[in-house]
């Protein structure tokens, strides 16, 4: 009987140990599952932070390339997309993710909606500012610093822990990924402030109702930091002290007209000009006005001019023009046109002259060989006179006033004059 009783006791102890082992294994498996789930959450949180960082970098690139436009409060155009100036959604101070995609500033096809947990209920908040207040009143806003903030517009919460205000584990992983530019509105405050990583900086929470759990990444450039560097669309004078070699062309965007006023600090400045006919020309600021530096302008023959004896070129024909009595006159056809002999009573053909000139004729000489031996009173006096009347008819007479014979020839020079 005792032997039988001992065997039953041993079988009972084995079942209990097996049950305890299963319980322990279940706890280990559950703990391992929780560790894996937490690791997976952390990985996905970091991936979502990378998307936020990509959007931040794209917005920063936009500001970097158009820094002077942002300082001056001008529309921003890139890759065929124009952002009108303003802070409404879709304008220069509040670009959208879709616009950054289209502007090709470092990203494309980025989703406008985050995918991580509660963030999938919203989108992204982008804002760009000029600071400090009033800086825009400086010349072209050159004293403005340009800063920006990109945030998730929903607080980061874990649906599996509805009793917790924020998902602190995921926030920590995101901030680690974002580095010094990352910040969050945390639970130990009222949510009104975005605290930078490690408390390095603070900014007001820009999301409506300032909920805790908002994640942001900042960017920006200070005017002082850029002071020593030339930038795209820079309007400052670098005042180089030696020659500068430029590969390719130089684009002069300022457009003036000859005679426009310029300031004393612009003395010597060369700009692109436009003539009255809409053709380009180079001008230089000299003595308070922009003047042609080439010495030649473009004009249309017969149009009005202001500077007497100034030269110009007809852009269509390439003919040289001169400003005479307020009109651009062609130099082609001016001067001697023909030189020929004409007899007594002959009519000299008048040349065709350009606008502003008139035909003229001059008797240069009479051939004496045609006079000697000719039996005509006008030819036998030993001397002669010649003239041309208003009808361009030649008159050759001897010293006694008698008309010369047909063999008397006068050398007539014709041309065009003023």
C-alpha positions in Angstrom: 0.0 0.0 0.0 2.7 2.5 0.8 4.6 1.7 -2.4 1.5 2.3 -4.5 0.9 5.6 -2.6 4.4 6.8 -3.4 4.0 6.3 -7.1 0.9 8.4 -7.2 2.7 11.3 -5.4 5.5 11.3 -8.0 3.1 11.5 -11.0 1.4 14.6 -9.4 4.6 16.5 -9.0 5.5 16.1 -12.8 2.2 17.6 -14.0 2.7 20.7 -11.8 6.2 21.3 -13.0 5.1 21.0 -16.6 2.3 23.5 -16.0 4.8 25.9 -14.4 7.1 25.5 -17.3 4.3 26.3 -19.8 3.5 29.4 -17.8 7.1 30.6 -17.8 7.4 29.9 -21.6 4.2 31.9 -22.2 5.5 34.8 -20.2 8.8 34.7 -22.1 7.0 34.5 -25.4 4.7 37.4 -24.5 7.7 39.5 -23.3 9.5 38.7 -26.6 6.5 39.6 -28.6 6.2 42.9 -26.7 9.9 43.6 -27.3 9.5 42.8 -31.0 6.4 45.0 -31.3 8.2 47.8 -29.5 11.2 47.4 -31.8 8.9 47.4 -34.9 7.1 50.6 -33.5 10.5 52.3 -33.1 11.6 51.3 -36.6 8.4 52.6 -38.2 8.6 55.8 -36.0 12.2 56.5 -37.3 11.1 55.9 -40.9 8.2 58.4 -40.4 10.7 60.9 -38.9 12.9 60.5 -42.1 9.9 61.5 -44.2 9.5 64.6 -42.0 13.2 65.3 -42.4 12.9 65.0 -46.2 10.1 67.5 -46.3 12.1 69.8 -44.0 15.2 69.6 -46.2 13.1 70.3 -49.4 11.6 73.4 -47.8 15.1 74.5 -46.7 16.4 74.1 -50.2 13.5 76.3 -51.5 14.4 79.0 -49.0 18.2 78.7 -49.8 17.7 79.1 -53.5 15.2 82.0 -53.2 16.6 83.7 -50.1 16.5 87.2 -51.5 12.9 86.7 -52.8 11.9 85.7 -49.3 13.7 88.7 -47.8 12.0 91.1 -50.2 8.6 89.5 -50.0 8.4 88.5 -53.7 6.7 85.5 -55.4 8.8 82.4 -55.7 9.0 80.5 -59.0 10.8 77.2 -59.5 10.4 74.4 -62.0 7.4 76.1 -63.5 5.6 76.4 -60.2 4.9 79.9 -58.8 4.1 80.6 -55.1 2.4 83.9 -54.7 3.6 86.0 -51.7 1.6 85.4 -48.6 1.1 83.0 -45.6 -2.1 81.3 -46.8 -1.8 77.6 -47.6 -0.1 77.2 -50.9 1.6 80.6 -50.9 5.3 81.3 -50.4 5.3 81.3 -46.6 3.1 78.1 -46.4 4.0 75.8 -49.3 2.3 72.4 -49.5 3.9 69.0 -49.8 2.4 68.7 -53.3 4.0 71.9 -54.3 7.4 70.9 -53.0 7.1 67.7 -55.0 6.4 69.7 -58.2 9.1 72.2 -57.5 11.8 69.5 -57.5 13.6 70.7 -54.5 14.9 67.3 -53.4 11.8 65.1 -53.2 9.1 63.8 -55.4 5.9 61.8 -54.9 6.1 62.3 -51.2 2.7 61.4 -49.6 0.8 64.3 -48.2 -0.5 62.1 -45.3 1.8 60.5 -42.7 1.2 56.7 -42.1 2.3 56.2 -38.5 -0.5 55.5 -35.9 -2.5 58.6 -35.0 -0.6 60.8 -37.5 -2.5 59.1 -40.3 -5.5 61.2 -39.3 -3.9 64.4 -40.5 -1.1 65.8 -42.6 1.9 68.2 -42.4 2.1 71.8 -41.2 4.7 74.0 -43.1 5.4 77.6 -42.2 8.2 80.1 -43.2 8.8 83.4 -41.4 10.8 86.6 -41.7 12.3 87.6 -38.4 12.7 89.8 -36.4 9.5 91.8 -36.6 9.9 94.9 -38.8 12.9 93.6 -40.7 11.0 93.7 -44.0 11.2 97.5 -43.8 14.9 97.4 -44.4 16.1 97.8 -48.0 14.7 94.7 -49.8 14.3 93.0 -46.5 18.1 92.4 -46.3 18.1 92.4 -42.5 15.5 89.5 -42.3 16.4 86.1 -41.1 14.4 83.4 -42.8 13.2 80.5 -40.5 10.9 77.6 -41.0 9.1 74.8 -39.2 7.7 71.6 -40.5 5.4 69.6 -38.2 2.9 66.8 -38.1 -0.4 68.5 -37.6 -1.7 65.7 -35.3 -0.3 64.7 -31.9 1.5 61.4 -31.7 -0.6 58.9 -29.7 -0.7 55.1 -29.5 -4.2 53.7 -30.1 -3.3 50.6 -28.0 -2.8 52.8 -24.9 -5.7 55.2 -25.0 -5.1 56.2 -21.4 -1.8 57.8 -22.3 -1.8 61.4 -23.7 1.2 60.8 -26.0 3.3 58.0 -27.3 6.5 59.0 -25.5 8.5 56.0 -26.8 7.8 56.8 -30.4 8.4 60.5 -29.8 11.8 59.7 -28.3 12.8 57.5 -31.3 11.7 60.3 -33.7 13.6 63.0 -31.8 16.7 60.8 -31.9 16.4 60.4 -35.6 15.7 64.2 -36.2 18.7 65.3 -34.2 19.3 68.9 -33.2 16.6 70.3 -35.5 13.9 68.1 -34.0 11.5 69.2 -31.2 8.3 68.2 -29.5 5.5 69.5 -27.4 5.8 67.1 -24.3 3.5 66.1 -21.5 5.3 67.9 -18.7 4.0 71.2 -20.0 0.7 72.5 -21.4 1.7 71.7 -25.0 2.1 75.4 -25.9 5.8 75.1 -26.6 7.9 73.0 -28.9 11.1 72.1 -27.1 14.1 71.4 -29.2 16.1 68.2 -28.8 17.9 68.4 -25.4 16.2 71.7 -24.7 18.5 73.6 -27.1 15.7 75.8 -28.5 12.0 76.6 -28.0 9.2 77.8 -30.3 5.5 78.2 -29.9 3.4 75.2 -30.8 1.8 76.2 -34.2 -1.0 73.6 -34.2 -4.5 74.6 -33.3 -5.3 74.1 -29.6 -1.6 73.4 -29.0 -2.0 69.7 -28.2 0.9 67.8 -26.5 2.6 65.2 -28.7 3.3 67.5 -31.7 6.6 66.7 -33.5 8.5 69.4 -35.6 11.7 70.0 -37.3 13.1 73.5 -37.8 15.3 75.1 -40.5 16.4 78.6 -41.5 19.2 81.0 -42.4 20.4 84.2 -40.7 21.2 87.3 -42.7 24.4 87.7 -40.8 25.5 84.2 -41.6 25.1 84.8 -45.3 26.6 88.3 -45.3 30.0 87.1 -46.7 28.7 85.0 -49.5 27.1 85.7 -52.9 23.9 83.9 -53.4 21.5 83.1 -56.2 19.5 86.3 -57.0 21.7 88.4 -54.7 21.2 92.1 -55.1 24.2 93.3 -53.2 27.4 94.7 -54.6 30.3 92.3 -53.7 32.9 95.1 -54.3 35.6 92.8 -55.5 39.1 94.4 -55.5 40.5 92.6 -58.6 39.5 91.2 -61.9 36.8 88.5 -62.0 36.7 85.8 -64.7 33.3 84.5 -65.6 32.7 81.3 -67.5 29.8 81.7 -69.9 27.5 84.7 -70.1 26.4 87.3 -67.6 22.7 88.0 -67.2 21.9 91.7 -66.6 18.3 91.7 -65.4 17.8 95.4 -64.6 16.2 97.3 -67.5 16.6 101.0 -67.9 16.3 103.5 -70.7 18.9 106.1 -71.8 18.5 109.2 -69.8 16.9 107.5 -66.8 18.1 108.9 -63.4 20.5 106.9 -61.3 21.9 107.5 -57.8 25.3 108.5 -56.6 26.1 105.0 -55.2 25.2 103.6 -58.6 27.9 105.6 -60.4 29.6 103.3 -63.0 26.9 100.6 -62.8 26.2 98.9 -66.1 22.7 97.8 -66.8 20.7 96.4 -69.7 18.7 99.1 -71.5 15.9 99.1 -74.1 15.8 101.5 -77.0 12.6 103.3 -78.1 12.2 100.5 -80.7 12.4 97.8 -78.0 16.0 96.7 -78.8 18.6 95.9 -76.1 21.5 98.2 -75.4 24.0 98.6 -72.6 23.9 101.7 -70.4 26.2 103.0 -67.6 25.4 105.3 -64.8 27.4 108.5 -65.3 26.8 111.8 -63.6 23.3 110.9 -62.4 21.8 109.4 -65.6 22.1 106.1 -67.5 24.0 106.7 -70.7 24.9 104.5 -73.6 28.3 102.9 -73.1 28.7 101.6 -76.7 28.4 105.0 -78.3 25.9 103.6 -80.7 22.2 103.2 -80.3 19.5 101.7 -82.5 16.8 103.8 -84.2 14.5 103.8 -87.1 15.1 106.2 -90.0 12.9 109.2 -89.9 11.9 108.9 -86.2 12.6 111.7 -83.7 15.9 112.1 -81.8 17.1 114.4 -79.1 20.9 114.5 -79.1 22.2 116.4 -82.1 24.8 114.7 -84.2 24.5 111.4 -82.3 25.0 108.3 -84.3 22.7 105.2 -84.5 22.1 102.1 -86.6 18.9 101.1 -88.3 18.3 97.5 -86.9 16.6 96.3 -90.1 18.9 97.7 -92.8 22.1 98.2 -90.8 22.5 101.7 -92.3 24.2 104.4 -90.2 22.0 107.2 -89.0 22.7 110.7 -87.7 20.5 112.8 -85.5 20.0 116.1 -87.4 17.5 118.7 -86.5 15.6 116.3 -84.3 15.3 113.5 -86.9 17.3 110.3 -87.5 18.6 110.6 -91.0 20.3 107.9 -93.1 23.9 108.3 -94.1 23.4 106.1 -97.1 23.1 108.1 -100.3 24.5 111.3 -98.7 27.3 113.0 -100.6 28.3 112.6 -104.3 26.0 110.4 -106.3 27.1 111.2 -109.9 29.7 113.1 -112.0 29.2 113.7 -115.7 29.5 116.2 -118.6 26.4 118.1 -119.9 26.1 120.5 -122.8 24.4 123.9 -123.1 20.7 123.6 -122.5 20.9 120.0 -121.2 18.8 118.9 -118.2 20.7 117.1 -115.4 18.9 114.2 -113.7 18.4 114.8 -110.0 19.4 111.9 -107.7 17.0 110.1 -105.4 17.9 111.2 -101.9 17.1 109.6 -98.5 14.7 111.2 -96.0 15.8 114.5 -94.7 18.3 115.3 -97.5 17.8 117.1 -100.8 19.5 116.8 -104.2 22.2 119.3 -105.0 24.3 120.0 -108.2 27.7 121.6 -108.6 29.5 122.6 -111.9 33.1 121.6 -111.4 34.6 122.7 -114.8 34.1 123.2 -118.5 36.2 121.4 -121.0 38.2 124.0 -123.0 38.9 121.7 -125.9 35.2 121.7 -126.8 35.3 125.5 -127.1 38.3 126.3 -129.3 37.6 126.3 -133.0 33.9 126.3 -132.7 32.2 129.1 -134.7 29.9 130.5 -132.1 29.9 133.9 -130.5 29.7 132.4 -127.0 32.7 130.2 -127.7 35.0 132.8 -129.2 35.2 135.3 -126.4 38.0 133.6 -124.5 36.1 133.0 -121.3 32.8 131.4 -120.2 30.4 131.1 -117.3 28.2 128.1 -116.4 25.2 127.6 -114.1 22.2 125.3 -113.4 18.7 126.7 -112.9 15.9 125.5 -110.6 14.8 123.1 -113.3 18.3 121.6 -113.3 19.0 122.9 -116.8 22.6 123.7 -117.7 23.5 127.2 -119.0 26.9 127.9 -120.6 27.7 131.5 -121.8 30.7 133.4 -123.1 32.0 136.5 -121.4 29.6 138.7 -123.5 26.6 136.7 -122.4 26.1 134.8 -125.6 25.0 131.2 -125.2 27.8 128.7 -126.0 27.4 126.2 -128.8 26.5 122.6 -128.3 30.1 121.5 -128.2 30.7 123.4 -124.9 30.5 120.9 -122.0 30.2 121.5 -118.3 31.3 118.9 -115.7 28.4 118.6 -113.3 28.7 116.8 -109.9 25.4 115.7 -108.3 24.7 114.5 -104.8 22.5 114.7 -101.6 22.9 117.2 -98.8 21.1 118.5 -95.8 
